[in-house]
Amino acid sequence: MSVNFIQLGVFIFLTAAVGLITYLKCRQQQRSTDSNKDYFLAGGNLTWVYVAGSIMLTNISTEQIVGMNGAQTLLVAWWEIAAAIGLIILAKWLIPLYYQYDCTTTTELLEKRYHDKALRATVSVLFLLGYLFILLPTVLYTGSLFMKSMFGLDLSIMTIAILFAVVGSIYAIFGGLRAIAISDTFNGFGLLIMGLLVTILALYAIDFDLSGIPVERMTLVGGNDSDIPWHTLFTGMIFIQIFYWGTNMVITQRALAAKSVKEAQKGIYAAVVMKLLIPLIVVLPGMIAYKLYGPVGDVAYGRLVGDILPSWLSGAFAAVMAGAVLSTFNSTLNSAAALYVCDIHQNYVNDKACVKSLSMRVSIVFAIIGVALVPVLQNAKSIIALLQQLNGLYSMPVLAAFLVAILFDQVKPRAILISMLMGSGLYAIFTFAWTPLHYIHLMCITLVATMACSLLINQLVYGQKAQLRMTGKADKLNGVTVS
């Protein structure tokens, strides 16, 4: 295919500009003497602007933009609306708790509540498996699919995925969270601006007339056979959001890297405001694409962008989209490295290992496996539905462990461990063998069953009755009282 040099030039210029700004900003940042906090939490020096920007771009990548627009229905806007609630819960209740316990990883809270390394390591392993087999390949596949459909590239999806993996790994390995957060912020604001511009131009292309789109695609009230039945909004939906925004290291890591609790909260509330604008970028264009092209699925957004943007603007848009893909990919690598290094390697293998060197090896292994799994997703009917469904294999058991740890005292860690494994097994049965209800309902059932199992095993097997934790109760951590 012929090369559009204007498009390519704009893409290279903007991508290089973000890289240069990131490098200069990183040089100005103060470095922490704690290697874990310096590499994984940017030395605890992020301002609220970088917290907000990094949270948003880590979340809004091509698996959302491509997948949600690919659904071509208004109903998927509920994922964004409900996300605002999850962010508020993170800001108001969970972030103060993480800071109170001086956590480097979210899972460290579990160890400090119950003084048990095995519980922390087990939850980390579940997170790592989710990142490795679900999130990383999904990000690479959807990002590659978008670039291929938007520009009509002759390159295969695997080739594009490899290119993303190489560049993303360089950011994660050599820059740590500091470089990721800074580049995320600039790319994030660019994505908001360009995304809204795409929506406006797409509306102009159809004369702001959405007529002709089937009524069932224009409703926020989902039927029983839809991706999001209305009644699931009152069961599993809210718990999915609490898990993703409140316990998931890929997201929460940004808030843990802020200068203070208040700075983290300001960043999170800013992200809430931006999140409420996101349906205009990740939902409405898919509806417009339906009017223009019909039910084209996950290629909808790339095709729409390729048709309505002039060359120089499409080059700019490609730059911010590439930034979005790289953001989620390198953020996941950095979070995976943090969980492995802090929760597993330093606790069980070598507590004096070189953080940067070990993180580099972990990141490379995860990147290679993520690329290798990309072909598995090519036959998926709906990326966003598949992603949410598979997440339940570990998300609800992990959330159950956090909720029990936060809400109850006098619970044996082994009771939580056993119940988590049972919860994962239960949801696996629901997913692969017997599906009596919608998977969002089943996620709620899995959560409740896992928590109940923890409390029952604690009492029946270990002879210890859990006590509901009272708000404001003080703990002693390393000789310091916290409450």
N, C-alpha and C positions, 0 to 999 in steps of 0.2 A: 504494500500500500504506500501511497505517497506521503511524505512527511510534511506536516503543517508547521513551518518554522516559527511562525508567530505564536502558535499554541505551545509548542515545545519550549520556546524562549521564555515565555511568561511563567511556565511551569518550573523551569530550572531556576529562574531568577528568584521567584518567591520561596521555593524550597530552600535554596542556598541562603536567602536572607534570614529565614527563621533559624537555620542552623548557625549562622554567624551571630545573631542576636543572643541565641541560647548560650553559645560559647562565651561571649562577653559578659553576660549576666552571671554565669556560673563562676567566672573568675572573681567577680565582685563579692560573692557570697562568703560569709564567715563559715569556717569548717569546724565541726564538732570533734572533740578528742575521742568520743565514743564511736568506734568504726561502724557498729551496727546502725546507730542513729544517723550517722553522717551519710552512709550509703543508702540506707533503706528509708530514712525519714528526712532526708535533705538537711540534716543537722538540727531539725526542729526550728527552722527559720522562715518557713513559708508565710507570706502575708495572706490575708483573706482573698485577695484578687487571684493569686495563684492557686489557692485551694479551690475556689469556685471554678476557675477555668479548667483546671486539671480534672476535677470531678466530672464536669460536663463532657469534655472531649474523650475521657476514658470511657464514659458510658455511651455517648453518641458516636458510634462508629458505623461501619457499613452493615453489620449484622442488624442494627436498628433501621438505618436509612434504607438499605436494600430490602431487608426482610419485611419491615412494617409497610413500606410503600408497595411491596410485592403482594401483600395481602389484599390491596385495593378495596379496602372497606374502612369506614369510619370507626368501626367497633374497636380496632386495635388502639385507638387513642386512650383507652382506659389504662393501658400500660403506663402511659406518660402521666395521666391525671393521678393515678394511685401512687406513682413514684414520688410525687410531692409530699404525700403523707409519710412515706418511708423516710424521706430526707428530714422532715420535721421531727420524727421520732429519734433519728440519729442525733440531731442537733440538741434536742431538749433533754434526752435521757441517757443515751448511750455514750456520746463523746465525753461528757463529764466523768462517766464511770471509767472509761479507758484512761483518761488523764489521771484520775484518782489513783489508779493502780500502776501508773507509769508504764504503760504497755508499748512495746515496740511492734508487736503483732497483735491482731485482735484475739488470737487464740491464747495469748499469754494471760488474758483475763481468767481463763478456765484454770490454769495452773495456780494462779495467785489466790483464787477463791477456794480451791480445794487442795492446794499443795500437792499436786499430782502431775508429774511430767508426762505420764502415759496418756492421760486424757487429752492434754494439749497436743501431743504428737499425733494421736489418732485423728483428731479433728483436722489437723494440718494435712494429713495424708488424704483425707476425703476432699479437702479443698484442692490439693495438688492433682488428684485424679480428675476432678471436674475441670480444672484449667487445662489439663493435658489432653483429655479425650473429648471435651465439649467446646470450651471457649476458644482456645487457640486455633484449632482447625476451622471453626466457624468464621472467625475474624478474617483469616487468610483467604478462605473460599469466597466470602461475600465481597471482600475488597477486590479480589482478582476478577470476580464476575462483573463488578461495577466498571472497573477500568476497561475490561474487554468489551462490554456492551456499549459503553459510552463512546469509546474511540474506535471501535471496530478493529481492535488489534489482531494481528496475525499470530501473536504469541499465544501459547496454550495457557490455561488457567494455572497449571502447575508451575510453569515458568514464571508467571507474574507473582505467584505465591512465594516462590523461592526468593525473588528479588525483594519483596516486602520483608521476608524473614531475615535476610541478610542485613538490610538497613536498620530494621527494628532492633535486631540483636546488638548492633553497634551502639545505638543509643542506650539500651538497657545496661550493657556491659561496661562501657567506658564513662557514662555520665551519671548513672544512678538515678535516684528519684528527683534530684535537683534539676538535672537536665530535662528529664521527662516532664516535670511540672511546668517549667518555663516554656518549653516548646508547645506543650498542650495549650497553654493559655493563649498564645498568639494564634495558633491554628484554630482554637476553639472559637474565638471571636470572629475569625475569618469565616469559619463554617456557618456561624449564625447569620452573618451578613449575606454570604453567598447563597445559603439555603433559603433565606427569606426572598432574595432576589429571584431565585429559580421559581419559587411559588408564585410571585407576582407576575413574572413573564409567562408562566404557564397559564395562569388565569386570564391574562391578556390574550393569549393564543386562542382561548375558547370564548372570548368576549365576556368573561366573568359569568358564564352561563353553565351551570352544572346539571341542567335538565337532560334527561335521557339516561342518567345513571339509575339503575334499578333501586327501588325504595329500600330493599333489604341491605344494600350496601351503604345507605345514607343514614342509618339509625345507630344510636348508642345503646339501644335495648336489644341485646342479643337473645335469639331463640335458643331452644335446647340443643339444636344441632349446629350451633355456631361455634367459632373459636373461643368466644367469651360469653357464655350464657349469663344473663343478668344476675342470676342468684349466686354465681361464683364470686361476685364482687363483695359478698358478705361472708365468705368463708376463706378460701385459700388465697385470694388475691392480696389481701393486706399482709399476710404472713410471707408471701413471696417478696413483697417490697421490704419488709423488715429484715429479711435475710440478706437481700441483695445490697441494700443501702447501709444496713447496720452492722453486719458481721463479716461481709465479704471483703477480704483484705485488698483486693484490686481497687475498690472504691474508698473504703474507710482509711486506707493508708495515707491518702492525701490530707484528710482532716487530722490524722495523728501527727502529721509533719508541720502543723501550724505552730506559731510562736507561743500560743496560749489557747486555753479553752474558748475564750471570747473571740479570738481571732478565727479559730476553727468554726465556731457557730456563725459568725458573720459570713464566712465563705459558703457555708452550707445553705444559709437562708438566701444568699445571692443565687446559688444554684437552683433553689426552689423557683425563684422568679423566672429564671431562664428556662427551667423545665416546662413551665406552663406555656411557653412559646413554641416548644418543640413539635407539637402536633402539626403546626403549620408547615414544618419541614419534612416530617417523617410519615405523615398520614395524607394530607390534602393533595400533594403531587400524585400519589398513587391513584386517587380518585379521578384526577384530571387525566392521567394516563389511561384509565379505563374508558373514559369518554372518547379519547383520541384513538386508542389502539385495541380496545377490548381487553379481555382477561389474559394479559400476557405474563402475569406472575412476577417472579423476582427480577426480570430484566426491565421492568417498567420504569424505574427511576433513571437508570443509565440511558435508556433510549430517549426518555423525555428530555433529559439534560443535553444530550447530544444533538437533539433537534432544535431546541429553542435558544441555546446560547451561541453567540458569535465566537469566533476562534480565540480571540484574546481573553474573553471571559471564561471560556471553557478551560483554557490553560490555567487560569487562576483557581477555578473550581476544582480542577484535578489536583492542584497543589494542596488545597485544604482537605480534600477527601483523602489524599495519600497521607496527610498528617493525621487524620482521624483514624485511619487503619493502623498506622505506625503507633499512635498513642495507645490504643487499646492493646495492641500486640506487645509493645515494649513494657507497658504497665503491668501486663499479666506476667511477663517474664521476670520483672523486678519483684513483684509480689510473690511469685513462686519461689524465687531465690531466697527472699526474706523468710518465708515459712520453712523452707528446708534448712537454711543455715541456722536460724535462731531457735527453731522448735525441735529440730531433729539432730542435725550434725553437732551443734555445740552442746547439746544435752546428752548425746549418746556416743559420739565418735571422737571429737576433738574440740574442746572449748577454746583452744588458742589458734584455730585455723585462720588463715588469711581470708578475710571476708570477701575482698574484691576478687581474688583468684578463684575461690570456691564458687562464688556467685556466677562468675564467667562460665565455669564448667557446667553448672546446673542450667544456665540460660541456653547454652549451646545444645545440650541434650534435649531440652524442652522444645526448642525451635525446630530441631530436626524431626522429632516425632510429630509435632504439630503440622509440619509440611506433609509428612508421609500420610497423614489422616485426611487431607483435603479431598481426595477422590471419593471418600465415603459419603460426603455430603452432596454430591452432584445429582443424586436421584431423589433428594428430599422434596416433598410437595410444597411445604412452607417452612422456610428456615426459622422464622420467629416462633412458630408453634412447636417445631422440633426442639429448638433450644430450650424453651421454657419447660417442655415436658421432660426432657432428659435431666434437666437441673434438679428435678425432684428426687432423683436417686441419692443425692447427697445434701441438698439444701435443707429439707425439712428435718432430717436427723440431726444435722449440725445446728440448726436453729433451736431445736428441742434442747440440745446440750447447753446452749447459751441461756435460754429462758430458765431452765432448771437452776443453773448456776447463779443467775441474777436474782431469782425469786425465792429460792429455798436455801436454808442452812441444814446441816446434819444429813447430807446425802453422800453416800459412798461413791467415789469416782468410778469404781468398777460397775456399779449399778447403771450409771450413765453410759459407760462404754458398751455394756451388753445391750442396752436398749437401743443405742444408735445402730448397731449392727442389725438388730431385729427390724428397726425402722427402714433401713435401706433394703433389706430383704422383702419387707411388706410392700414397699413402693415398686420394687422390681416385679413382684407378682402382679400388682395392679397394672403395670406398664406392658409386660410381655405375656402374661398368661390370662388374667381375668380383669376386665375393666367394667365394673358395674356402674360407675358414674363418670362424669367429666373429670379430666385429670386435675383440674384446679381444686375440685372438691376432694379428690383423693389425696392431694398434697396436704390439705387441712386435716383429713382423717389420719394421715401418716404422722403429722406433727403431734396431734393430741394423743394418739396411741403410743408414740415414743416417749412423751413426757409421762403419761400414766404408767407406762412400763417401768420407767426409771424409779418412780416413787414406790411402786409395788415391789419391785425387786429389792429396793433399799429396805423395805419393811419386812418382807417375807423371807428373804435370803440372808440379809445382814442384820436383821432384828433392830433396825434403827428407823425411827419415825421422822420424816422430814418436817422441818419447821418453816412456816412462811416467813420470809425475811421482812423485817419492818423497815420502812423508809427512814433513813437518817441513822441507822445503826452503825456503829463504828467498828472497824477492824484494825488489827495490828499487823502492819507489814514492815518487816525488817526493823522492828522497834519503833516505827512511826505510826501514830494513830491516824487513820483516814476515815472519813465518813461521807 
